[in-house]
Structure formats: structure tokens, C-alpha cells
Amino acid sequence: MSAHVEGRLGLLGFAALIAASPGTARADVDDWFTVGLGAQYSYVGSGSEDAAEAPTRQFGFVSRLKVLKFLGAEVTTAFDEDPGSQRDRILSPRYQLGAMLNLVPTEYFNLFAVAGTGAQSAGDLFSVQGASTSLHFGPGLEVFVTDHVAVGGDVRWRLPGPAYIKDEVEAQIESQADALGREGQGTTAPTVEAEVGPRMWQANFTVSVYL
């Protein structure tokens, strides 16, 4: 196991230890301001043959911040055995950054919506035009099993970012122009297919400890 993974496991274990320690002042899962750390399992379903080689299962860590009960943010890091090529990984990224809107934050559960970016390169998370950037959005639900522990799940739809789509469109036009040139039909304008880039959906299951 790499030092990077071991470090994250150690951080998660330390957070769980703090949460379990008696007498420690901690925020509840439904407080006005709280931070949660947890583990996440993801299943990625491909909606396109172009993404058939992408990993279908990922394990990782998730950090969530809740502010004023209705607002939140999350950062996730996923790990799997095969890093894949950039084309394969455009919709199963290692890193995700999302904004959360807690639609029904109650004492027992939280129904939320999330939207954000994903990327194979961490730096692309903050750039919609990044080479490895993808976009995601979808609904989710957390159920509070104790004052500080929540289990949850969400479904997200994923699509490539603008940079990937731009490259796909340019590649299609170039390929069709070359084909028309070879056939002696250079006067016919190349066309672009209606759907550019793969589409995927992702189901996430999380267990979080709120500090």
C-alpha cells in the first residue's frame, strides 16, 4: 500500500477515534455548521461504448462541509486498480468537487442535490476547461444512524467537460474532411454527430463521521 493511501487511511482512522472519544465536544450531523469525513464506494455504469474500458468500481474517501444546514460542499478521492487512459477515465475521475444544496435537512435524514466537477488531475477540478474535467449532478439521501454518524447514497449523471467535447468535435470534423477528400467530394461540408462524447451514471454509497 502506498504512503499516500496509508496517510489517508490514518486520517480517517484518527477522525473516527475523535468521534468515538467520550467527552469530546463535537457537532451533530444536523447542526448549523459541521464537517464530516468518511468512506465511499462507487459503481460506475457506462452509457456509451466509448467509455466501456473505464473502471466500474471505485473506493475512496469523502469530506463534507455543511453550513447553515441548507448549504454544503464535498471533496472526494477515489482509488482503483487500473488508472486507465484519459479517454477511459473522463467519466470515472479520481477527484470530485461538488456544491450541495440540502433540500430537506431534518434531525433524522438529509435529502440533498449535488453538482460539480470531476477530474483525473486534481488541478482540473477548478477549471471547467480542464483537459480531464467532467461534470456531474444528481440527488442523494443521508440517514443519521447516531448523532455523529450518517450512511447515505446518491446517483449522479456524468458528462464530459467542454475541453473534451471540443476535441471530439474537431476530431470528427477532421476525420470526415479527410474521408471526403479521399472520395473526391471536397465540396460537401463535414457534419458533427448529435451526441459527442460518452455519458455515464454513477451510484455512490457513503459512511461518514461528523466531527
PESUL-V613931 format. One record per residue. N is the residue number from 0. SS is DSSP state (H for helix, E for strand, C for the rest). PHI is phi as a letter, one per 30 degrees, with the letter a starting at -180 (* if undefined). Layout:
N:SS:PHI, N:SS:PHI
This chain:
0:C:*, 1:C:d, 2:H:d, 3:H:d, 4:H:d, 5:H:d, 6:H:d, 7:H:d, 8:H:d, 9:H:d, 10:H:d, 11:H:d, 12:H:d, 13:H:d, 14:H:d, 15:H:d, 16:H:d, 17:H:d, 18:H:d, 19:H:d, 20:C:d, 21:C:d, 22:C:i, 23:C:d, 24:C:d, 25:C:b, 26:C:d, 27:C:d, 28:C:d, 29:C:c, 30:C:d, 31:C:d, 32:E:b, 33:E:a, 34:E:b, 35:E:b, 36:E:b, 37:E:a, 38:E:c, 39:E:b, 40:E:c, 41:E:b, 42:E:c, 43:E:c, 44:E:c, 45:E:d, 46:C:c, 47:C:a, 48:H:d, 49:H:d, 50:H:c, 51:C:d, 52:C:d, 53:C:d, 54:C:e, 55:C:c, 56:E:b, 57:E:b, 58:E:c, 59:E:a, 60:E:b, 61:E:b, 62:E:b, 63:E:b, 64:E:b, 65:E:c, 66:E:b, 67:C:h, 68:C:i, 69:C:d, 70:E:c, 71:E:a, 72:E:b, 73:E:b, 74:E:b, 75:E:b, 76:E:b, 77:E:c, 78:E:b, 79:C:a, 80:C:d, 81:C:c, 82:C:d, 83:C:i, 84:C:d, 85:H:d, 86:H:d, 87:H:d, 88:H:c, 89:C:e, 90:C:c, 91:C:b, 92:C:d, 93:C:d, 94:E:b, 95:E:b, 96:E:b, 97:E:b, 98:E:c, 99:E:c, 100:E:c, 101:E:d, 102:E:d, 103:E:b, 104:E:d, 105:C:c, 106:C:d, 107:C:c, 108:E:a, 109:E:b, 110:E:c, 111:E:b, 112:E:b, 113:E:b, 114:E:a, 115:E:l, 116:E:c, 117:E:b, 118:E:a, 119:C:d, 120:C:c, 121:H:e, 122:H:d, 123:H:d, 124:H:e, 125:H:c, 126:C:b, 127:C:d, 128:C:c, 129:C:d, 130:C:d, 131:C:c, 132:C:d, 133:E:b, 134:E:b, 135:E:b, 136:E:a, 137:E:l, 138:E:c, 139:E:a, 140:E:b, 141:E:c, 142:E:c, 143:E:c, 144:C:d, 145:C:b, 146:C:d, 147:C:b, 148:E:b, 149:E:b, 150:E:c, 151:E:a, 152:E:a, 153:E:a, 154:E:b, 155:E:b, 156:E:c, 157:E:b, 158:E:b, 159:E:d, 160:C:d, 161:H:e, 162:H:d, 163:H:d, 164:H:d, 165:H:e, 166:H:d, 167:H:d, 168:H:d, 169:H:d, 170:H:d, 171:H:d, 172:H:d, 173:H:d, 174:H:d, 175:H:d, 176:H:d, 177:H:d, 178:H:d, 179:H:d, 180:H:d, 181:H:d, 182:C:d, 183:C:i, 184:C:c, 185:C:d, 186:C:d, 187:C:d, 188:C:d, 189:C:d, 190:C:c, 191:C:c, 192:C:d, 193:C:d, 194:C:c, 195:C:c, 196:C:i, 197:C:d, 198:E:b, 199:E:b, 200:E:b, 201:E:b, 202:E:c, 203:E:c, 204:E:b, 205:E:b, 206:E:b, 207:E:b, 208:E:c, 209:E:c, 210:C:c
